[in-house]
Amino acid sequence: MKDLPRILVVIKTLGVGGAERILAQAAPLWAASRNFSYRVCHLSAPSDLAATIEAAGVRVTCAGFSGSWPSPGGFQRLREEMDQADLVHAHLPLAGVFVRWARPHSVKIPVVYTEHTLRRCYHPVTRFFHGRALPGYAATIAVGRAVEDELSREGRCRHLVRIENAAGISPARGAPPAAPPLPPG
């Protein structure tokens, strides 16, 4: 049997937040996929949802960054994870920027980026680096119309698509299972 294409999902942390919970909801679907093999790499702590994702059958690793600050060792671990992927899917701006910085220009691993928030809500420094990373993604996914409109007005995305956030969709319509309960504390 041929090996499945390997997708590495990268996010800053696996703390309890909106984008992180979406990854936890998707993990059972990824584990059941017959078309792709998924792994998740979070750049730094916290990792509240790592056990939930692993329990679903998806391997989770931490690159070991110190909060929002990159480190040489963290970049090396991120590169090692990326070396084992056929496609990288980054969520949120710091993960996207650091994936772009960690990937040598000679490496042709496609990077897809998902924007979960309006860019104008980010710190100006984050917005600056994020804006420079956007043209390098093979595709950018906006999770809603407002996010898509903002990115479209800026005109920096090579290929922009909108995939509505599935939060709140009835399970009877085939939506992912409900998010796992919050951990104690």
C-alpha positions as protocol buffer text, in pm:
chain_id: "A"
residue {
  index: 1
  type: MET
  ca { x: 0 y: 0 z: 0 }
}
residue {
  index: 2
  type: LYS
  ca { x: 132 y: 344 z: -94 }
}
residue {
  index: 3
  type: ASP
  ca { x: 211 y: 586 z: 189 }
}
residue {
  index: 4
  type: LEU
  ca { x: -50 y: 854 z: 241 }
}
residue {
  index: 5
  type: PRO
  ca { x: 41 y: 1220 z: 182 }
}
residue {
  index: 6
  type: ARG
  ca { x: 160 y: 1367 z: 513 }
}
residue {
  index: 7
  type: ILE
  ca { x: 5 y: 1689 z: 645 }
}
residue {
  index: 8
  type: LEU
  ca { x: 170 y: 1877 z: 929 }
}
residue {
  index: 9
  type: VAL
  ca { x: -66 y: 2113 z: 1112 }
}
residue {
  index: 10
  type: VAL
  ca { x: 121 y: 2392 z: 1295 }
}
residue {
  index: 11
  type: ILE
  ca { x: -22 y: 2627 z: 1557 }
}
residue {
  index: 12
  type: LYS
  ca { x: 138 y: 2851 z: 1819 }
}
residue {
  index: 13
  type: THR
  ca { x: -5 y: 2666 z: 2122 }
}
residue {
  index: 14
  type: LEU
  ca { x: -265 y: 2407 z: 2204 }
}
residue {
  index: 15
  type: GLY
  ca { x: -409 y: 2618 z: 2484 }
}
residue {
  index: 16
  type: VAL
  ca { x: -784 y: 2649 z: 2503 }
}
residue {
  index: 17
  type: GLY
  ca { x: -877 y: 2898 z: 2230 }
}
residue {
  index: 18
  type: GLY
  ca { x: -1103 y: 2905 z: 1927 }
}
residue {
  index: 19
  type: ALA
  ca { x: -858 y: 2788 z: 1660 }
}
residue {
  index: 20
  type: GLU
  ca { x: -709 y: 2532 z: 1898 }
}
residue {
  index: 21
  type: ARG
  ca { x: -1051 y: 2386 z: 1977 }
}
residue {
  index: 22
  type: ILE
  ca { x: -1124 y: 2359 z: 1604 }
}
residue {
  index: 23
  type: LEU
  ca { x: -809 y: 2145 z: 1569 }
}
residue {
  index: 24
  type: ALA
  ca { x: -924 y: 1928 z: 1860 }
}
residue {
  index: 25
  type: GLN
  ca { x: -1264 y: 1886 z: 1692 }
}
residue {
  index: 26
  type: ALA
  ca { x: -1099 y: 1791 z: 1363 }
}
residue {
  index: 27
  type: ALA
  ca { x: -857 y: 1537 z: 1515 }
}
residue {
  index: 28
  type: PRO
  ca { x: -1100 y: 1239 z: 1507 }
}
residue {
  index: 29
  type: LEU
  ca { x: -1173 y: 1315 z: 1141 }
}
residue {
  index: 30
  type: TRP
  ca { x: -800 y: 1337 z: 1064 }
}
residue {
  index: 31
  type: ALA
  ca { x: -731 y: 1010 z: 1243 }
}
residue {
  index: 32
  type: ALA
  ca { x: -1003 y: 837 z: 1040 }
}
residue {
  index: 33
  type: SER
  ca { x: -881 y: 980 z: 707 }
}
residue {
  index: 34
  type: ARG
  ca { x: -800 y: 726 z: 439 }
}
residue {
  index: 35
  type: ASN
  ca { x: -650 y: 993 z: 214 }
}
residue {
  index: 36
  type: PHE
  ca { x: -399 y: 1175 z: 434 }
}
residue {
  index: 37
  type: SER
  ca { x: -179 y: 1121 z: 738 }
}
residue {
  index: 38
  type: TYR
  ca { x: -196 y: 1410 z: 989 }
}
residue {
  index: 39
  type: ARG
  ca { x: 39 y: 1530 z: 1264 }
}
residue {
  index: 40
  type: VAL
  ca { x: 15 y: 1842 z: 1481 }
}
residue {
  index: 41
  type: CYS
  ca { x: 308 y: 2054 z: 1598 }
}
residue {
  index: 42
  type: HIS
  ca { x: 254 y: 2336 z: 1845 }
}
residue {
  index: 43
  type: LEU
  ca { x: 534 y: 2586 z: 1883 }
}
residue {
  index: 44
  type: SER
  ca { x: 516 y: 2644 z: 2259 }
}
residue {
  index: 45
  type: ALA
  ca { x: 317 y: 2582 z: 2578 }
}
residue {
  index: 46
  type: PRO
  ca { x: 39 y: 2570 z: 2684 }
}
residue {
  index: 47
  type: SER
  ca { x: -70 y: 2234 z: 2555 }
}
residue {
  index: 48
  type: ASP
  ca { x: -408 y: 2180 z: 2724 }
}
residue {
  index: 49
  type: LEU
  ca { x: -560 y: 2015 z: 2415 }
}
residue {
  index: 50
  type: ALA
  ca { x: -261 y: 1798 z: 2315 }
}
residue {
  index: 51
  type: ALA
  ca { x: -390 y: 1495 z: 2508 }
}
residue {
  index: 52
  type: THR
  ca { x: -734 y: 1531 z: 2346 }
}
residue {
  index: 53
  type: ILE
  ca { x: -579 y: 1535 z: 1998 }
}
residue {
  index: 54
  type: GLU
  ca { x: -348 y: 1241 z: 2077 }
}
residue {
  index: 55
  type: ALA
  ca { x: -640 y: 1043 z: 2224 }
}
residue {
  index: 56
  type: ALA
  ca { x: -813 y: 1084 z: 1888 }
}
residue {
  index: 57
  type: GLY
  ca { x: -515 y: 914 z: 1724 }
}
residue {
  index: 58
  type: VAL
  ca { x: -314 y: 1211 z: 1590 }
}
residue {
  index: 59
  type: ARG
  ca { x: 51 y: 1252 z: 1694 }
}
residue {
  index: 60
  type: VAL
  ca { x: 135 y: 1582 z: 1864 }
}
residue {
  index: 61
  type: THR
  ca { x: 480 y: 1734 z: 1910 }
}
residue {
  index: 62
  type: CYS
  ca { x: 605 y: 2061 z: 2057 }
}
residue {
  index: 63
  type: ALA
  ca { x: 882 y: 2257 z: 1887 }
}
residue {
  index: 64
  type: GLY
  ca { x: 989 y: 2405 z: 2219 }
}
residue {
  index: 65
  type: PHE
  ca { x: 972 y: 2777 z: 2144 }
}
residue {
  index: 66
  type: SER
  ca { x: 973 y: 3004 z: 2448 }
}
residue {
  index: 67
  type: GLY
  ca { x: 629 y: 3165 z: 2429 }
}
residue {
  index: 68
  type: SER
  ca { x: 616 y: 3391 z: 2123 }
}
residue {
  index: 69
  type: TRP
  ca { x: 993 y: 3404 z: 2092 }
}
residue {
  index: 70
  type: PRO
  ca { x: 1165 y: 3185 z: 1836 }
}
residue {
  index: 71
  type: SER
  ca { x: 1469 y: 2988 z: 1938 }
}
residue {
  index: 72
  type: PRO
  ca { x: 1737 y: 2812 z: 1729 }
}
residue {
  index: 73
  type: GLY
  ca { x: 1645 y: 2476 z: 1886 }
}
residue {
  index: 74
  type: GLY
  ca { x: 1276 y: 2541 z: 1824 }
}
residue {
  index: 75
  type: PHE
  ca { x: 1339 y: 2626 z: 1460 }
}
residue {
  index: 76
  type: GLN
  ca { x: 1546 y: 2309 z: 1422 }
}
residue {
  index: 77
  type: ARG
  ca { x: 1266 y: 2093 z: 1568 }
}
residue {
  index: 78
  type: LEU
  ca { x: 1010 y: 2270 z: 1348 }
}
residue {
  index: 79
  type: ARG
  ca { x: 1229 y: 2204 z: 1040 }
}
residue {
  index: 80
  type: GLU
  ca { x: 1259 y: 1837 z: 1138 }
}
residue {
  index: 81
  type: GLU
  ca { x: 880 y: 1811 z: 1160 }
}
residue {
  index: 82
  type: MET
  ca { x: 842 y: 1990 z: 826 }
}
residue {
  index: 83
  type: ASP
  ca { x: 1098 y: 1756 z: 665 }
}
residue {
  index: 84
  type: GLN
  ca { x: 852 y: 1472 z: 730 }
}
residue {
  index: 85
  type: ALA
  ca { x: 558 y: 1650 z: 564 }
}
residue {
  index: 86
  type: ASP
  ca { x: 426 y: 1682 z: 212 }
}
residue {
  index: 87
  type: LEU
  ca { x: 215 y: 1986 z: 304 }
}
residue {
  index: 88
  type: VAL
  ca { x: 219 y: 2223 z: 601 }
}
residue {
  index: 89
  type: HIS
  ca { x: -104 y: 2382 z: 724 }
}
residue {
  index: 90
  type: ALA
  ca { x: -35 y: 2674 z: 961 }
}
residue {
  index: 91
  type: HIS
  ca { x: -299 y: 2835 z: 1181 }
}
residue {
  index: 92
  type: LEU
  ca { x: -271 y: 3189 z: 1321 }
}
residue {
  index: 93
  type: PRO
  ca { x: -4 y: 3447 z: 1232 }
}
residue {
  index: 94
  type: LEU
  ca { x: 294 y: 3351 z: 1449 }
}
residue {
  index: 95
  type: ALA
  ca { x: 277 y: 2989 z: 1340 }
}
residue {
  index: 96
  type: GLY
  ca { x: 249 y: 3100 z: 978 }
}
residue {
  index: 97
  type: VAL
  ca { x: 540 y: 3344 z: 1002 }
}
residue {
  index: 98
  type: PHE
  ca { x: 765 y: 3096 z: 1184 }
}
residue {
  index: 99
  type: VAL
  ca { x: 684 y: 2820 z: 934 }
}
residue {
  index: 100
  type: ARG
  ca { x: 785 y: 3057 z: 652 }
}
residue {
  index: 101
  type: TRP
  ca { x: 1109 y: 3148 z: 833 }
}
residue {
  index: 102
  type: ALA
  ca { x: 1191 y: 2785 z: 914 }
}
residue {
  index: 103
  type: ARG
  ca { x: 1138 y: 2664 z: 559 }
}
residue {
  index: 104
  type: PRO
  ca { x: 1441 y: 2725 z: 341 }
}
residue {
  index: 105
  type: HIS
  ca { x: 1347 y: 2890 z: 12 }
}
residue {
  index: 106
  type: SER
  ca { x: 1492 y: 2593 z: -176 }
}
residue {
  index: 107
  type: VAL
  ca { x: 1242 y: 2356 z: -13 }
}
residue {
  index: 108
  type: LYS
  ca { x: 919 y: 2328 z: -207 }
}
residue {
  index: 109
  type: ILE
  ca { x: 688 y: 2205 z: 68 }
}
residue {
  index: 110
  type: PRO
  ca { x: 360 y: 2391 z: 6 }
}
residue {
  index: 111
  type: VAL
  ca { x: 230 y: 2591 z: 301 }
}
residue {
  index: 112
  type: VAL
  ca { x: -141 y: 2660 z: 344 }
}
residue {
  index: 113
  type: TYR
  ca { x: -238 y: 2922 z: 601 }
}
residue {
  index: 114
  type: THR
  ca { x: -569 y: 2964 z: 782 }
}
residue {
  index: 115
  type: GLU
  ca { x: -662 y: 3309 z: 913 }
}
residue {
  index: 116
  type: HIS
  ca { x: -904 y: 3291 z: 1205 }
}
residue {
  index: 117
  type: THR
  ca { x: -909 y: 3660 z: 1305 }
}
residue {
  index: 118
  type: LEU
  ca { x: -923 y: 4002 z: 1149 }
}
residue {
  index: 119
  type: ARG
  ca { x: -564 y: 4111 z: 1093 }
}
residue {
  index: 120
  type: ARG
  ca { x: -632 y: 4458 z: 1227 }
}
residue {
  index: 121
  type: CYS
  ca { x: -678 y: 4298 z: 1573 }
}
residue {
  index: 122
  type: TYR
  ca { x: -313 y: 4187 z: 1584 }
}
residue {
  index: 123
  type: HIS
  ca { x: -25 y: 4374 z: 1741 }
}
residue {
  index: 124
  type: PRO
  ca { x: 141 y: 4603 z: 1482 }
}
residue {
  index: 125
  type: VAL
  ca { x: 464 y: 4398 z: 1485 }
}
residue {
  index: 126
  type: THR
  ca { x: 269 y: 4076 z: 1427 }
}
residue {
  index: 127
  type: ARG
  ca { x: 74 y: 4245 z: 1145 }
}
residue {
  index: 128
  type: PHE
  ca { x: 399 y: 4363 z: 983 }
}
residue {
  index: 129
  type: PHE
  ca { x: 564 y: 4019 z: 968 }
}
residue {
  index: 130
  type: HIS
  ca { x: 237 y: 3842 z: 893 }
}
residue {
  index: 131
  type: GLY
  ca { x: 174 y: 4075 z: 597 }
}
residue {
  index: 132
  type: ARG
  ca { x: 515 y: 3984 z: 453 }
}
residue {
  index: 133
  type: ALA
  ca { x: 447 y: 3611 z: 493 }
}
residue {
  index: 134
  type: LEU
  ca { x: 103 y: 3611 z: 323 }
}
residue {
  index: 135
  type: PRO
  ca { x: 228 y: 3615 z: -40 }
}
residue {
  index: 136
  type: GLY
  ca { x: 442 y: 3305 z: 25 }
}
residue {
  index: 137
  type: TYR
  ca { x: 155 y: 3073 z: 112 }
}
residue {
  index: 138
  type: ALA
  ca { x: 29 y: 2839 z: -159 }
}
residue {
  index: 139
  type: ALA
  ca { x: -323 y: 2923 z: -37 }
}
residue {
  index: 140
  type: THR
  ca { x: -481 y: 3127 z: 241 }
}
residue {
  index: 141
  type: ILE
  ca { x: -807 y: 3017 z: 400 }
}
residue {
  index: 142
  type: ALA
  ca { x: -1036 y: 3273 z: 563 }
}
residue {
  index: 143
  type: VAL
  ca { x: -1280 y: 3133 z: 820 }
}
residue {
  index: 144
  type: GLY
  ca { x: -1551 y: 3390 z: 751 }
}
residue {
  index: 145
  type: ARG
  ca { x: -1666 y: 3665 z: 518 }
}
residue {
  index: 146
  type: ALA
  ca { x: -1521 y: 3954 z: 724 }
}
residue {
  index: 147
  type: VAL
  ca { x: -1179 y: 3787 z: 734 }
}
residue {
  index: 148
  type: GLU
  ca { x: -1197 y: 3713 z: 361 }
}
residue {
  index: 149
  type: ASP
  ca { x: -1300 y: 4073 z: 282 }
}
residue {
  index: 150
  type: GLU
  ca { x: -1011 y: 4217 z: 485 }
}
residue {
  index: 151
  type: LEU
  ca { x: -754 y: 3987 z: 325 }
}
residue {
  index: 152
  type: SER
  ca { x: -898 y: 4051 z: -20 }
}
residue {
  index: 153
  type: ARG
  ca { x: -874 y: 4430 z: 24 }
}
residue {
  index: 154
  type: GLU
  ca { x: -507 y: 4396 z: 120 }
}
residue {
  index: 155
  type: GLY
  ca { x: -441 y: 4193 z: -194 }
}
residue {
  index: 156
  type: ARG
  ca { x: -138 y: 4006 z: -57 }
}
residue {
  index: 157
  type: CYS
  ca { x: -268 y: 3648 z: -78 }
}
residue {
  index: 158
  type: ARG
  ca { x: -165 y: 3437 z: -377 }
}
residue {
  index: 159
  type: HIS
  ca { x: -481 y: 3225 z: -360 }
}
residue {
  index: 160
  type: LEU
  ca { x: -759 y: 3317 z: -113 }
}
residue {
  index: 161
  type: VAL
  ca { x: -1056 y: 3095 z: -32 }
}
residue {
  index: 162
  type: ARG
  ca { x: -1324 y: 3116 z: 236 }
}
residue {
  index: 163
  type: ILE
  ca { x: -1423 y: 2809 z: 432 }
}
residue {
  index: 164
  type: GLU
  ca { x: -1682 y: 2906 z: 689 }
}
residue {
  index: 165
  type: ASN
  ca { x: -1610 y: 2815 z: 1047 }
}
residue {
  index: 166
  type: ALA
  ca { x: -1823 y: 2509 z: 1127 }
}
residue {
  index: 167
  type: ALA
  ca { x: -1879 y: 2604 z: 1494 }
}
residue {
  index: 168
  type: GLY
  ca { x: -2244 y: 2578 z: 1584 }
}
residue {
  index: 169
  type: ILE
  ca { x: -2349 y: 2363 z: 1287 }
}
residue {
  index: 170
  type: SER
  ca { x: -2591 y: 2088 z: 1383 }
}
residue {
  index: 171
  type: PRO
  ca { x: -2435 y: 1739 z: 1416 }
}
residue {
  index: 172
  type: ALA
  ca { x: -2734 y: 1610 z: 1218 }
}
residue {
  index: 173
  type: ARG
  ca { x: -2586 y: 1789 z: 916 }
}
residue {
  index: 174
  type: GLY
  ca { x: -2260 y: 1596 z: 942 }
}
residue {
  index: 175
  type: ALA
  ca { x: -2055 y: 1851 z: 1138 }
}
residue {
  index: 176
  type: PRO
  ca { x: -1755 y: 1746 z: 1346 }
}
residue {
  index: 177
  type: PRO
  ca { x: -1831 y: 1630 z: 1700 }
}
residue {
  index: 178
  type: ALA
  ca { x: -1869 y: 1887 z: 1977 }
}
residue {
  index: 179
  type: ALA
  ca { x: -1550 y: 2031 z: 2123 }
}
residue {
  index: 180
  type: PRO
  ca { x: -1404 y: 1838 z: 2415 }
}
residue {
  index: 181
  type: PRO
  ca { x: -1484 y: 1973 z: 2760 }
}
residue {
  index: 182
  type: LEU
  ca { x: -1246 y: 2223 z: 2911 }
}
residue {
  index: 183
  type: PRO
  ca { x: -976 y: 2066 z: 3129 }
}
residue {
  index: 184
  type: PRO
  ca { x: -998 y: 2127 z: 3504 }
}
residue {
  index: 185
  type: GLY
  ca { x: -858 y: 2462 z: 3611 }
}
